[in-house]
Amino acid sequence: MDDLTGFQRDLLYVIAGADRPSGQDVKDEIERYYSSEINHGRLYPNLDTVVNKDLVEKGQLDRRTNYYAITDEGEQAIKDRREWKSQYVD
């Protein structure tokens, strides 16, 4: 996870905390956290990055809508990150 941007890590956390969210669901949640609009040109390339790193699985809900789900590798990356952070912050 050390090669992800902060935005990509935030996407990973949002996906891990949801049940197969759509891209729009992820966008809505991340916009609430960032308190600003996230455009598609920022969101989807970053989602593709976490998919390409095998941290997230991408599938189809229907012909127009994809879902995202955390993979075992993604879960492990989150766990490892928490353990690393806990050395510095309680």
HTML snippet that shows the backbone in 3Dmol.js (N, CA, C, O; Angstrom):
<script src="https://3Dmol.org/build/3Dmol-min.js"></script>
<div id="view" style="width:600px;height:400px;position:relative"></div>
<script>
const pdb = `
ATOM      1  N   MET A   1       0.820  -1.188   0.000  1.00  0.00           N
ATOM      2  CA  MET A   1       0.000   0.000   0.000  1.00  0.00           C
ATOM      3  C   MET A   1       0.866   1.254   0.000  1.00  0.00           C
ATOM      4  O   MET A   1       0.364   2.356  -0.219  1.00  0.00           O
ATOM      5  N   ASP A   2       2.140   1.092   0.241  1.00  0.00           N
ATOM      6  CA  ASP A   2       3.035   2.253   0.302  1.00  0.00           C
ATOM      7  C   ASP A   2       3.192   2.947  -1.050  1.00  0.00           C
ATOM      8  O   ASP A   2       3.695   4.070  -1.110  1.00  0.00           O
ATOM      9  N   ASP A   3       2.773   2.300  -2.127  1.00  0.00           N
ATOM     10  CA  ASP A   3       2.873   2.930  -3.441  1.00  0.00           C
ATOM     11  C   ASP A   3       1.558   3.559  -3.894  1.00  0.00           C
ATOM     12  O   ASP A   3       1.455   4.019  -5.031  1.00  0.00           O
ATOM     13  N   LEU A   4       0.546   3.585  -3.016  1.00  0.00           N
ATOM     14  CA  LEU A   4      -0.720   4.228  -3.339  1.00  0.00           C
ATOM     15  C   LEU A   4      -0.693   5.689  -2.900  1.00  0.00           C
ATOM     16  O   LEU A   4      -0.001   6.052  -1.950  1.00  0.00           O
ATOM     17  N   THR A   5      -1.446   6.506  -3.597  1.00  0.00           N
ATOM     18  CA  THR A   5      -1.630   7.883  -3.142  1.00  0.00           C
ATOM     19  C   THR A   5      -2.618   7.857  -1.978  1.00  0.00           C
ATOM     20  O   THR A   5      -3.292   6.852  -1.753  1.00  0.00           O
ATOM     21  N   GLY A   6      -2.701   8.946  -1.254  1.00  0.00           N
ATOM     22  CA  GLY A   6      -3.671   9.052  -0.169  1.00  0.00           C
ATOM     23  C   GLY A   6      -5.093   8.876  -0.683  1.00  0.00           C
ATOM     24  O   GLY A   6      -5.917   8.239  -0.027  1.00  0.00           O
ATOM     25  N   PHE A   7      -5.383   9.436  -1.847  1.00  0.00           N
ATOM     26  CA  PHE A   7      -6.718   9.308  -2.446  1.00  0.00           C
ATOM     27  C   PHE A   7      -7.023   7.849  -2.747  1.00  0.00           C
ATOM     28  O   PHE A   7      -8.132   7.382  -2.489  1.00  0.00           O
ATOM     29  N   GLN A   8      -6.060   7.131  -3.284  1.00  0.00           N
ATOM     30  CA  GLN A   8      -6.253   5.720  -3.593  1.00  0.00           C
ATOM     31  C   GLN A   8      -6.465   4.906  -2.319  1.00  0.00           C
ATOM     32  O   GLN A   8      -7.283   3.986  -2.306  1.00  0.00           O
ATOM     33  N   ARG A   9      -5.741   5.232  -1.249  1.00  0.00           N
ATOM     34  CA  ARG A   9      -5.957   4.554   0.034  1.00  0.00           C
ATOM     35  C   ARG A   9      -7.370   4.834   0.545  1.00  0.00           C
ATOM     36  O   ARG A   9      -8.039   3.935   1.056  1.00  0.00           O
ATOM     37  N   ASP A  10      -7.819   6.079   0.407  1.00  0.00           N
ATOM     38  CA  ASP A  10      -9.170   6.412   0.848  1.00  0.00           C
ATOM     39  C   ASP A  10     -10.214   5.630   0.051  1.00  0.00           C
ATOM     40  O   ASP A  10     -11.206   5.171   0.615  1.00  0.00           O
ATOM     41  N   LEU A  11      -9.998   5.477  -1.240  1.00  0.00           N
ATOM     42  CA  LEU A  11     -10.911   4.663  -2.052  1.00  0.00           C
ATOM     43  C   LEU A  11     -10.944   3.224  -1.550  1.00  0.00           C
ATOM     44  O   LEU A  11     -12.006   2.606  -1.468  1.00  0.00           O
ATOM     45  N   LEU A  12      -9.782   2.708  -1.219  1.00  0.00           N
ATOM     46  CA  LEU A  12      -9.688   1.338  -0.722  1.00  0.00           C
ATOM     47  C   LEU A  12     -10.483   1.179   0.571  1.00  0.00           C
ATOM     48  O   LEU A  12     -11.200   0.193   0.739  1.00  0.00           O
ATOM     49  N   TYR A  13     -10.361   2.142   1.487  1.00  0.00           N
ATOM     50  CA  TYR A  13     -11.100   2.087   2.745  1.00  0.00           C
ATOM     51  C   TYR A  13     -12.606   2.167   2.508  1.00  0.00           C
ATOM     52  O   TYR A  13     -13.371   1.438   3.139  1.00  0.00           O
ATOM     53  N   VAL A  14     -13.033   3.041   1.610  1.00  0.00           N
ATOM     54  CA  VAL A  14     -14.463   3.172   1.308  1.00  0.00           C
ATOM     55  C   VAL A  14     -15.006   1.858   0.749  1.00  0.00           C
ATOM     56  O   VAL A  14     -16.073   1.400   1.157  1.00  0.00           O
ATOM     57  N   ILE A  15     -14.285   1.266  -0.168  1.00  0.00           N
ATOM     58  CA  ILE A  15     -14.731   0.005  -0.773  1.00  0.00           C
ATOM     59  C   ILE A  15     -14.759  -1.113   0.265  1.00  0.00           C
ATOM     60  O   ILE A  15     -15.677  -1.933   0.277  1.00  0.00           O
ATOM     61  N   ALA A  16     -13.755  -1.144   1.133  1.00  0.00           N
ATOM     62  CA  ALA A  16     -13.707  -2.182   2.172  1.00  0.00           C
ATOM     63  C   ALA A  16     -14.876  -2.055   3.139  1.00  0.00           C
ATOM     64  O   ALA A  16     -15.331  -3.055   3.695  1.00  0.00           O
ATOM     65  N   GLY A  17     -15.360  -0.847   3.343  1.00  0.00           N
ATOM     66  CA  GLY A  17     -16.435  -0.621   4.294  1.00  0.00           C
ATOM     67  C   GLY A  17     -17.828  -0.730   3.707  1.00  0.00           C
ATOM     68  O   GLY A  17     -18.815  -0.484   4.401  1.00  0.00           O
ATOM     69  N   ALA A  18     -17.920  -1.091   2.456  1.00  0.00           N
ATOM     70  CA  ALA A  18     -19.225  -1.182   1.796  1.00  0.00           C
ATOM     71  C   ALA A  18     -19.399  -2.580   1.195  1.00  0.00           C
ATOM     72  O   ALA A  18     -18.439  -3.338   1.061  1.00  0.00           O
ATOM     73  N   ASP A  19     -20.625  -2.895   0.843  1.00  0.00           N
ATOM     74  CA  ASP A  19     -20.922  -4.187   0.225  1.00  0.00           C
ATOM     75  C   ASP A  19     -21.068  -4.008  -1.280  1.00  0.00           C
ATOM     76  O   ASP A  19     -22.141  -3.674  -1.784  1.00  0.00           O
ATOM     77  N   ARG A  20     -19.969  -4.235  -1.982  1.00  0.00           N
ATOM     78  CA  ARG A  20     -19.944  -4.140  -3.442  1.00  0.00           C
ATOM     79  C   ARG A  20     -20.551  -2.830  -3.964  1.00  0.00           C
ATOM     80  O   ARG A  20     -21.529  -2.845  -4.712  1.00  0.00           O
ATOM     81  N   PRO A  21     -19.959  -1.704  -3.562  1.00  0.00           N
ATOM     82  CA  PRO A  21     -20.505  -0.422  -4.017  1.00  0.00           C
ATOM     83  C   PRO A  21     -20.265  -0.205  -5.506  1.00  0.00           C
ATOM     84  O   PRO A  21     -19.296  -0.704  -6.079  1.00  0.00           O
ATOM     85  N   SER A  22     -21.163   0.546  -6.111  1.00  0.00           N
ATOM     86  CA  SER A  22     -20.957   0.968  -7.498  1.00  0.00           C
ATOM     87  C   SER A  22     -19.951   2.109  -7.502  1.00  0.00           C
ATOM     88  O   SER A  22     -19.618   2.650  -6.448  1.00  0.00           O
ATOM     89  N   GLY A  23     -19.473   2.470  -8.668  1.00  0.00           N
ATOM     90  CA  GLY A  23     -18.590   3.626  -8.778  1.00  0.00           C
ATOM     91  C   GLY A  23     -19.257   4.880  -8.252  1.00  0.00           C
ATOM     92  O   GLY A  23     -18.611   5.702  -7.602  1.00  0.00           O
ATOM     93  N   GLN A  24     -20.545   5.036  -8.524  1.00  0.00           N
ATOM     94  CA  GLN A  24     -21.290   6.197  -8.030  1.00  0.00           C
ATOM     95  C   GLN A  24     -21.388   6.185  -6.507  1.00  0.00           C
ATOM     96  O   GLN A  24     -21.291   7.233  -5.868  1.00  0.00           O
ATOM     97  N   ASP A  25     -21.581   5.006  -5.927  1.00  0.00           N
ATOM     98  CA  ASP A  25     -21.615   4.898  -4.461  1.00  0.00           C
ATOM     99  C   ASP A  25     -20.282   5.321  -3.854  1.00  0.00           C
ATOM    100  O   ASP A  25     -20.244   6.048  -2.861  1.00  0.00           O
ATOM    101  N   VAL A  26     -19.192   4.859  -4.458  1.00  0.00           N
ATOM    102  CA  VAL A  26     -17.858   5.230  -3.984  1.00  0.00           C
ATOM    103  C   VAL A  26     -17.676   6.740  -4.115  1.00  0.00           C
ATOM    104  O   VAL A  26     -17.175   7.395  -3.202  1.00  0.00           O
ATOM    105  N   LYS A  27     -18.084   7.279  -5.248  1.00  0.00           N
ATOM    106  CA  LYS A  27     -17.967   8.722  -5.498  1.00  0.00           C
ATOM    107  C   LYS A  27     -18.738   9.514  -4.448  1.00  0.00           C
ATOM    108  O   LYS A  27     -18.220  10.486  -3.897  1.00  0.00           O
ATOM    109  N   ASP A  28     -19.964   9.106  -4.172  1.00  0.00           N
ATOM    110  CA  ASP A  28     -20.787   9.817  -3.185  1.00  0.00           C
ATOM    111  C   ASP A  28     -20.127   9.814  -1.811  1.00  0.00           C
ATOM    112  O   ASP A  28     -20.082  10.845  -1.140  1.00  0.00           O
ATOM    113  N   GLU A  29     -19.622   8.671  -1.396  1.00  0.00           N
ATOM    114  CA  GLU A  29     -19.004   8.561  -0.073  1.00  0.00           C
ATOM    115  C   GLU A  29     -17.706   9.367   0.009  1.00  0.00           C
ATOM    116  O   GLU A  29     -17.462  10.048   1.005  1.00  0.00           O
ATOM    117  N   ILE A  30     -16.891   9.295  -1.010  1.00  0.00           N
ATOM    118  CA  ILE A  30     -15.608  10.014  -0.981  1.00  0.00           C
ATOM    119  C   ILE A  30     -15.843  11.519  -1.052  1.00  0.00           C
ATOM    120  O   ILE A  30     -15.081  12.293  -0.473  1.00  0.00           O
ATOM    121  N   GLU A  31     -16.887  11.936  -1.756  1.00  0.00           N
ATOM    122  CA  GLU A  31     -17.224  13.363  -1.803  1.00  0.00           C
ATOM    123  C   GLU A  31     -17.668  13.866  -0.427  1.00  0.00           C
ATOM    124  O   GLU A  31     -17.365  14.999  -0.054  1.00  0.00           O
ATOM    125  N   ARG A  32     -18.377  13.034   0.318  1.00  0.00           N
ATOM    126  CA  ARG A  32     -18.768  13.426   1.680  1.00  0.00           C
ATOM    127  C   ARG A  32     -17.525  13.636   2.540  1.00  0.00           C
ATOM    128  O   ARG A  32     -17.442  14.605   3.294  1.00  0.00           O
ATOM    129  N   TYR A  33     -16.572  12.735   2.424  1.00  0.00           N
ATOM    130  CA  TYR A  33     -15.350  12.842   3.228  1.00  0.00           C
ATOM    131  C   TYR A  33     -14.527  14.065   2.822  1.00  0.00           C
ATOM    132  O   TYR A  33     -14.054  14.809   3.681  1.00  0.00           O
ATOM    133  N   TYR A  34     -14.359  14.269   1.531  1.00  0.00           N
ATOM    134  CA  TYR A  34     -13.536  15.369   1.022  1.00  0.00           C
ATOM    135  C   TYR A  34     -14.277  16.704   1.014  1.00  0.00           C
ATOM    136  O   TYR A  34     -13.669  17.757   0.824  1.00  0.00           O
ATOM    137  N   SER A  35     -15.573  16.656   1.218  1.00  0.00           N
ATOM    138  CA  SER A  35     -16.416  17.868   1.197  1.00  0.00           C
ATOM    139  C   SER A  35     -16.241  18.666  -0.089  1.00  0.00           C
ATOM    140  O   SER A  35     -16.279  19.896  -0.082  1.00  0.00           O
ATOM    141  N   SER A  36     -16.052  17.954  -1.178  1.00  0.00           N
ATOM    142  CA  SER A  36     -15.943  18.598  -2.485  1.00  0.00           C
ATOM    143  C   SER A  36     -16.301  17.585  -3.564  1.00  0.00           C
ATOM    144  O   SER A  36     -16.312  16.376  -3.337  1.00  0.00           O
ATOM    145  N   GLU A  37     -16.593  18.122  -4.745  1.00  0.00           N
ATOM    146  CA  GLU A  37     -16.949  17.251  -5.857  1.00  0.00           C
ATOM    147  C   GLU A  37     -15.711  16.561  -6.410  1.00  0.00           C
ATOM    148  O   GLU A  37     -14.664  17.184  -6.592  1.00  0.00           O
ATOM    149  N   ILE A  38     -15.845  15.284  -6.670  1.00  0.00           N
ATOM    150  CA  ILE A  38     -14.768  14.491  -7.282  1.00  0.00           C
ATOM    151  C   ILE A  38     -15.235  14.176  -8.701  1.00  0.00           C
ATOM    152  O   ILE A  38     -16.271  13.539  -8.891  1.00  0.00           O
ATOM    153  N   ASN A  39     -14.473  14.619  -9.688  1.00  0.00           N
ATOM    154  CA  ASN A  39     -14.901  14.381 -11.067  1.00  0.00           C
ATOM    155  C   ASN A  39     -14.508  12.975 -11.529  1.00  0.00           C
ATOM    156  O   ASN A  39     -13.633  12.328 -10.954  1.00  0.00           O
ATOM    157  N   HIS A  40     -15.176  12.536 -12.572  1.00  0.00           N
ATOM    158  CA  HIS A  40     -14.951  11.186 -13.101  1.00  0.00           C
ATOM    159  C   HIS A  40     -13.517  10.998 -13.560  1.00  0.00           C
ATOM    160  O   HIS A  40     -12.976   9.897 -13.464  1.00  0.00           O
ATOM    161  N   GLY A  41     -12.896  12.055 -14.054  1.00  0.00           N
ATOM    162  CA  GLY A  41     -11.522  11.970 -14.526  1.00  0.00           C
ATOM    163  C   GLY A  41     -10.518  11.722 -13.419  1.00  0.00           C
ATOM    164  O   GLY A  41      -9.391  11.298 -13.678  1.00  0.00           O
ATOM    165  N   ARG A  42     -10.919  11.981 -12.194  1.00  0.00           N
ATOM    166  CA  ARG A  42     -10.070  11.669 -11.045  1.00  0.00           C
ATOM    167  C   ARG A  42     -10.457  10.317 -10.445  1.00  0.00           C
ATOM    168  O   ARG A  42      -9.593   9.513 -10.096  1.00  0.00           O
ATOM    169  N   LEU A  43     -11.745  10.080 -10.330  1.00  0.00           N
ATOM    170  CA  LEU A  43     -12.221   8.881  -9.651  1.00  0.00           C
ATOM    171  C   LEU A  43     -11.856   7.595 -10.385  1.00  0.00           C
ATOM    172  O   LEU A  43     -11.198   6.722  -9.819  1.00  0.00           O
ATOM    173  N   TYR A  44     -12.276   7.477 -11.624  1.00  0.00           N
ATOM    174  CA  TYR A  44     -12.179   6.183 -12.299  1.00  0.00           C
ATOM    175  C   TYR A  44     -10.748   5.751 -12.625  1.00  0.00           C
ATOM    176  O   TYR A  44     -10.459   4.559 -12.520  1.00  0.00           O
ATOM    177  N   PRO A  45      -9.843   6.638 -13.010  1.00  0.00           N
ATOM    178  CA  PRO A  45      -8.460   6.185 -13.172  1.00  0.00           C
ATOM    179  C   PRO A  45      -7.851   5.677 -11.859  1.00  0.00           C
ATOM    180  O   PRO A  45      -7.059   4.734 -11.859  1.00  0.00           O
ATOM    181  N   ASN A  46      -8.225   6.307 -10.747  1.00  0.00           N
ATOM    182  CA  ASN A  46      -7.713   5.850  -9.454  1.00  0.00           C
ATOM    183  C   ASN A  46      -8.354   4.538  -9.026  1.00  0.00           C
ATOM    184  O   ASN A  46      -7.688   3.701  -8.416  1.00  0.00           O
ATOM    185  N   LEU A  47      -9.632   4.342  -9.333  1.00  0.00           N
ATOM    186  CA  LEU A  47     -10.249   3.031  -9.095  1.00  0.00           C
ATOM    187  C   LEU A  47      -9.559   1.965  -9.934  1.00  0.00           C
ATOM    188  O   LEU A  47      -9.297   0.863  -9.452  1.00  0.00           O
ATOM    189  N   ASP A  48      -9.265   2.293 -11.189  1.00  0.00           N
ATOM    190  CA  ASP A  48      -8.562   1.339 -12.051  1.00  0.00           C
ATOM    191  C   ASP A  48      -7.199   0.973 -11.481  1.00  0.00           C
ATOM    192  O   ASP A  48      -6.762  -0.172 -11.602  1.00  0.00           O
ATOM    193  N   THR A  49      -6.529   1.929 -10.864  1.00  0.00           N
ATOM    194  CA  THR A  49      -5.212   1.658 -10.273  1.00  0.00           C
ATOM    195  C   THR A  49      -5.317   0.628  -9.158  1.00  0.00           C
ATOM    196  O   THR A  49      -4.526  -0.314  -9.121  1.00  0.00           O
ATOM    197  N   VAL A  50      -6.281   0.785  -8.245  1.00  0.00           N
ATOM    198  CA  VAL A  50      -6.391  -0.185  -7.151  1.00  0.00           C
ATOM    199  C   VAL A  50      -6.879  -1.542  -7.666  1.00  0.00           C
ATOM    200  O   VAL A  50      -6.561  -2.577  -7.080  1.00  0.00           O
ATOM    201  N   VAL A  51      -7.642  -1.541  -8.751  1.00  0.00           N
ATOM    202  CA  VAL A  51      -8.037  -2.801  -9.389  1.00  0.00           C
ATOM    203  C   VAL A  51      -6.810  -3.466 -10.006  1.00  0.00           C
ATOM    204  O   VAL A  51      -6.593  -4.663  -9.817  1.00  0.00           O
ATOM    205  N   ASN A  52      -6.009  -2.698 -10.741  1.00  0.00           N
ATOM    206  CA  ASN A  52      -4.820  -3.251 -11.404  1.00  0.00           C
ATOM    207  C   ASN A  52      -3.778  -3.754 -10.417  1.00  0.00           C
ATOM    208  O   ASN A  52      -2.969  -4.616 -10.758  1.00  0.00           O
ATOM    209  N   LYS A  53      -3.790  -3.230  -9.207  1.00  0.00           N
ATOM    210  CA  LYS A  53      -2.868  -3.699  -8.163  1.00  0.00           C
ATOM    211  C   LYS A  53      -3.448  -4.876  -7.388  1.00  0.00           C
ATOM    212  O   LYS A  53      -2.873  -5.308  -6.390  1.00  0.00           O
ATOM    213  N   ASP A  54      -4.597  -5.399  -7.849  1.00  0.00           N
ATOM    214  CA  ASP A  54      -5.273  -6.553  -7.249  1.00  0.00           C
ATOM    215  C   ASP A  54      -5.710  -6.316  -5.804  1.00  0.00           C
ATOM    216  O   ASP A  54      -5.845  -7.263  -5.030  1.00  0.00           O
ATOM    217  N   LEU A  55      -5.930  -5.051  -5.445  1.00  0.00           N
ATOM    218  CA  LEU A  55      -6.436  -4.732  -4.119  1.00  0.00           C
ATOM    219  C   LEU A  55      -7.960  -4.690  -4.108  1.00  0.00           C
ATOM    220  O   LEU A  55      -8.593  -4.821  -3.061  1.00  0.00           O
ATOM    221  N   VAL A  56      -8.531  -4.505  -5.286  1.00  0.00           N
ATOM    222  CA  VAL A  56      -9.975  -4.389  -5.469  1.00  0.00           C
ATOM    223  C   VAL A  56     -10.365  -5.189  -6.706  1.00  0.00           C
ATOM    224  O   VAL A  56      -9.641  -5.222  -7.701  1.00  0.00           O
ATOM    225  N   GLU A  57     -11.512  -5.824  -6.619  1.00  0.00           N
ATOM    226  CA  GLU A  57     -12.094  -6.540  -7.761  1.00  0.00           C
ATOM    227  C   GLU A  57     -13.172  -5.651  -8.369  1.00  0.00           C
ATOM    228  O   GLU A  57     -13.922  -4.988  -7.653  1.00  0.00           O
ATOM    229  N   LYS A  58     -13.238  -5.647  -9.682  1.00  0.00           N
ATOM    230  CA  LYS A  58     -14.265  -4.890 -10.402  1.00  0.00           C
ATOM    231  C   LYS A  58     -15.133  -5.880 -11.161  1.00  0.00           C
ATOM    232  O   LYS A  58     -14.627  -6.753 -11.865  1.00  0.00           O
ATOM    233  N   GLY A  59     -16.437  -5.738 -11.014  1.00  0.00           N
ATOM    234  CA  GLY A  59     -17.368  -6.603 -11.716  1.00  0.00           C
ATOM    235  C   GLY A  59     -18.547  -5.798 -12.233  1.00  0.00           C
ATOM    236  O   GLY A  59     -18.620  -4.587 -12.023  1.00  0.00           O
ATOM    237  N   GLN A  60     -19.452  -6.459 -12.899  1.00  0.00           N
ATOM    238  CA  GLN A  60     -20.618  -5.787 -13.474  1.00  0.00           C
ATOM    239  C   GLN A  60     -21.879  -6.106 -12.697  1.00  0.00           C
ATOM    240  O   GLN A  60     -22.202  -7.268 -12.450  1.00  0.00           O
ATOM    241  N   LEU A  61     -22.598  -5.033 -12.310  1.00  0.00           N
ATOM    242  CA  LEU A  61     -23.933  -5.201 -11.734  1.00  0.00           C
ATOM    243  C   LEU A  61     -24.964  -5.317 -12.845  1.00  0.00           C
ATOM    244  O   LEU A  61     -25.887  -6.128 -12.771  1.00  0.00           O
ATOM    245  N   ASP A  62     -24.797  -4.501 -13.871  1.00  0.00           N
ATOM    246  CA  ASP A  62     -25.628  -4.555 -15.063  1.00  0.00           C
ATOM    247  C   ASP A  62     -24.811  -3.977 -16.212  1.00  0.00           C
ATOM    248  O   ASP A  62     -23.619  -3.716 -16.045  1.00  0.00           O
ATOM    249  N   ARG A  63     -25.410  -3.778 -17.344  1.00  0.00           N
ATOM    250  CA  ARG A  63     -24.654  -3.344 -18.530  1.00  0.00           C
ATOM    251  C   ARG A  63     -23.995  -1.985 -18.360  1.00  0.00           C
ATOM    252  O   ARG A  63     -23.015  -1.687 -19.042  1.00  0.00           O
ATOM    253  N   ARG A  64     -24.513  -1.160 -17.465  1.00  0.00           N
ATOM    254  CA  ARG A  64     -23.986   0.190 -17.305  1.00  0.00           C
ATOM    255  C   ARG A  64     -23.266   0.417 -15.981  1.00  0.00           C
ATOM    256  O   ARG A  64     -22.579   1.426 -15.817  1.00  0.00           O
ATOM    257  N   THR A  65     -23.414  -0.504 -15.038  1.00  0.00           N
ATOM    258  CA  THR A  65     -22.940  -0.251 -13.680  1.00  0.00           C
ATOM    259  C   THR A  65     -21.955  -1.320 -13.229  1.00  0.00           C
ATOM    260  O   THR A  65     -22.239  -2.516 -13.292  1.00  0.00           O
ATOM    261  N   ASN A  66     -20.800  -0.869 -12.777  1.00  0.00           N
ATOM    262  CA  ASN A  66     -19.807  -1.768 -12.205  1.00  0.00           C
ATOM    263  C   ASN A  66     -19.899  -1.736 -10.686  1.00  0.00           C
ATOM    264  O   ASN A  66     -20.366  -0.763 -10.095  1.00  0.00           O
ATOM    265  N   TYR A  67     -19.445  -2.815 -10.072  1.00  0.00           N
ATOM    266  CA  TYR A  67     -19.284  -2.827  -8.619  1.00  0.00           C
ATOM    267  C   TYR A  67     -17.807  -3.005  -8.306  1.00  0.00           C
ATOM    268  O   TYR A  67     -17.017  -3.429  -9.150  1.00  0.00           O
ATOM    269  N   TYR A  68     -17.458  -2.673  -7.079  1.00  0.00           N
ATOM    270  CA  TYR A  68     -16.087  -2.821  -6.597  1.00  0.00           C
ATOM    271  C   TYR A  68     -16.129  -3.580  -5.283  1.00  0.00           C
ATOM    272  O   TYR A  68     -16.998  -3.333  -4.447  1.00  0.00           O
ATOM    273  N   ALA A  69     -15.202  -4.493  -5.100  1.00  0.00           N
ATOM    274  CA  ALA A  69     -15.138  -5.291  -3.872  1.00  0.00           C
ATOM    275  C   ALA A  69     -13.682  -5.456  -3.463  1.00  0.00           C
ATOM    276  O   ALA A  69     -12.805  -5.651  -4.304  1.00  0.00           O
ATOM    277  N   ILE A  70     -13.445  -5.378  -2.193  1.00  0.00           N
ATOM    278  CA  ILE A  70     -12.087  -5.536  -1.670  1.00  0.00           C
ATOM    279  C   ILE A  70     -11.643  -6.990  -1.881  1.00  0.00           C
ATOM    280  O   ILE A  70     -12.440  -7.913  -1.718  1.00  0.00           O
ATOM    281  N   THR A  71     -10.393  -7.187  -2.236  1.00  0.00           N
ATOM    282  CA  THR A  71      -9.846  -8.534  -2.393  1.00  0.00           C
ATOM    283  C   THR A  71      -9.135  -8.930  -1.099  1.00  0.00           C
ATOM    284  O   THR A  71      -8.966  -8.111  -0.196  1.00  0.00           O
ATOM    285  N   ASP A  72      -8.724 -10.183  -1.024  1.00  0.00           N
ATOM    286  CA  ASP A  72      -7.937 -10.622   0.130  1.00  0.00           C
ATOM    287  C   ASP A  72      -6.655  -9.811   0.243  1.00  0.00           C
ATOM    288  O   ASP A  72      -6.227  -9.466   1.344  1.00  0.00           O
ATOM    289  N   GLU A  73      -6.040  -9.505  -0.910  1.00  0.00           N
ATOM    290  CA  GLU A  73      -4.822  -8.691  -0.909  1.00  0.00           C
ATOM    291  C   GLU A  73      -5.104  -7.280  -0.387  1.00  0.00           C
ATOM    292  O   GLU A  73      -4.288  -6.695   0.325  1.00  0.00           O
ATOM    293  N   GLY A  74      -6.266  -6.749  -0.751  1.00  0.00           N
ATOM    294  CA  GLY A  74      -6.658  -5.434  -0.261  1.00  0.00           C
ATOM    295  C   GLY A  74      -6.890  -5.440   1.238  1.00  0.00           C
ATOM    296  O   GLY A  74      -6.465  -4.521   1.938  1.00  0.00           O
ATOM    297  N   GLU A  75      -7.559  -6.468   1.734  1.00  0.00           N
ATOM    298  CA  GLU A  75      -7.776  -6.601   3.176  1.00  0.00           C
ATOM    299  C   GLU A  75      -6.442  -6.683   3.919  1.00  0.00           C
ATOM    300  O   GLU A  75      -6.259  -6.055   4.962  1.00  0.00           O
ATOM    301  N   GLN A  76      -5.527  -7.458   3.370  1.00  0.00           N
ATOM    302  CA  GLN A  76      -4.212  -7.602   4.009  1.00  0.00           C
ATOM    303  C   GLN A  76      -3.461  -6.279   3.983  1.00  0.00           C
ATOM    304  O   GLN A  76      -2.794  -5.930   4.957  1.00  0.00           O
ATOM    305  N   ALA A  77      -3.558  -5.546   2.894  1.00  0.00           N
ATOM    306  CA  ALA A  77      -2.882  -4.250   2.798  1.00  0.00           C
ATOM    307  C   ALA A  77      -3.418  -3.280   3.851  1.00  0.00           C
ATOM    308  O   ALA A  77      -2.651  -2.533   4.458  1.00  0.00           O
ATOM    309  N   ILE A  78      -4.731  -3.293   4.064  1.00  0.00           N
ATOM    310  CA  ILE A  78      -5.326  -2.438   5.093  1.00  0.00           C
ATOM    311  C   ILE A  78      -4.841  -2.858   6.477  1.00  0.00           C
ATOM    312  O   ILE A  78      -4.485  -2.012   7.298  1.00  0.00           O
ATOM    313  N   LYS A  79      -4.828  -4.145   6.730  1.00  0.00           N
ATOM    314  CA  LYS A  79      -4.357  -4.662   8.017  1.00  0.00           C
ATOM    315  C   LYS A  79      -2.901  -4.256   8.259  1.00  0.00           C
ATOM    316  O   LYS A  79      -2.552  -3.781   9.340  1.00  0.00           O
ATOM    317  N   ASP A  80      -2.060  -4.447   7.246  1.00  0.00           N
ATOM    318  CA  ASP A  80      -0.649  -4.085   7.375  1.00  0.00           C
ATOM    319  C   ASP A  80      -0.481  -2.589   7.638  1.00  0.00           C
ATOM    320  O   ASP A  80       0.358  -2.182   8.441  1.00  0.00           O
ATOM    321  N   ARG A  81      -1.285  -1.779   6.956  1.00  0.00           N
ATOM    322  CA  ARG A  81      -1.210  -0.324   7.129  1.00  0.00           C
ATOM    323  C   ARG A  81      -1.618   0.059   8.556  1.00  0.00           C
ATOM    324  O   ARG A  81      -0.979   0.907   9.180  1.00  0.00           O
ATOM    325  N   ARG A  82      -2.673  -0.562   9.065  1.00  0.00           N
ATOM    326  CA  ARG A  82      -3.110  -0.282  10.443  1.00  0.00           C
ATOM    327  C   ARG A  82      -2.016  -0.636  11.443  1.00  0.00           C
ATOM    328  O   ARG A  82      -1.746   0.128  12.369  1.00  0.00           O
ATOM    329  N   GLU A  83      -1.397  -1.779  11.258  1.00  0.00           N
ATOM    330  CA  GLU A  83      -0.321  -2.199  12.164  1.00  0.00           C
ATOM    331  C   GLU A  83       0.852  -1.227  12.108  1.00  0.00           C
ATOM    332  O   GLU A  83       1.412  -0.869  13.144  1.00  0.00           O
ATOM    333  N   TRP A  84       1.220  -0.805  10.920  1.00  0.00           N
ATOM    334  CA  TRP A  84       2.321   0.147  10.775  1.00  0.00           C
ATOM    335  C   TRP A  84       1.982   1.469  11.465  1.00  0.00           C
ATOM    336  O   TRP A  84       2.791   2.016  12.213  1.00  0.00           O
ATOM    337  N   LYS A  85       0.754   1.980  11.198  1.00  0.00           N
ATOM    338  CA  LYS A  85       0.333   3.250  11.792  1.00  0.00           C
ATOM    339  C   LYS A  85       0.263   3.179  13.307  1.00  0.00           C
ATOM    340  O   LYS A  85       0.548   4.164  13.989  1.00  0.00           O
ATOM    341  N   SER A  86      -0.115   2.024  13.839  1.00  0.00           N
ATOM    342  CA  SER A  86      -0.277   1.911  15.281  1.00  0.00           C
ATOM    343  C   SER A  86       1.043   2.063  16.026  1.00  0.00           C
ATOM    344  O   SER A  86       1.044   2.290  17.236  1.00  0.00           O
ATOM    345  N   GLN A  87       2.152   1.942  15.332  1.00  0.00           N
ATOM    346  CA  GLN A  87       3.456   2.185  15.953  1.00  0.00           C
ATOM    347  C   GLN A  87       3.647   3.650  16.311  1.00  0.00           C
ATOM    348  O   GLN A  87       4.432   3.989  17.196  1.00  0.00           O
ATOM    349  N   TYR A  88       2.924   4.509  15.614  1.00  0.00           N
ATOM    350  CA  TYR A  88       3.128   5.945  15.737  1.00  0.00           C
ATOM    351  C   TYR A  88       1.930   6.675  16.333  1.00  0.00           C
ATOM    352  O   TYR A  88       2.084   7.715  16.973  1.00  0.00           O
ATOM    353  N   VAL A  89       0.732   6.124  16.119  1.00  0.00           N
ATOM    354  CA  VAL A  89      -0.496   6.764  16.565  1.00  0.00           C
ATOM    355  C   VAL A  89      -1.380   5.709  17.243  1.00  0.00           C
ATOM    356  O   VAL A  89      -1.594   4.627  16.697  1.00  0.00           O
ATOM    357  N   ASP A  90      -1.874   6.023  18.399  1.00  0.00           N
ATOM    358  CA  ASP A  90      -2.781   5.080  19.074  1.00  0.00           C
ATOM    359  C   ASP A  90      -4.166   5.159  18.534  1.00  0.00           C
ATOM    360  O   ASP A  90      -5.049   4.433  18.991  1.00  0.00           O
TER     361      ASP A  90
END
`;
const viewer = $3Dmol.createViewer("view");
viewer.addModel(pdb, "pdb");
viewer.setStyle({}, {cartoon: {color: "spectrum"}});
viewer.zoomTo();
viewer.render();
</script>
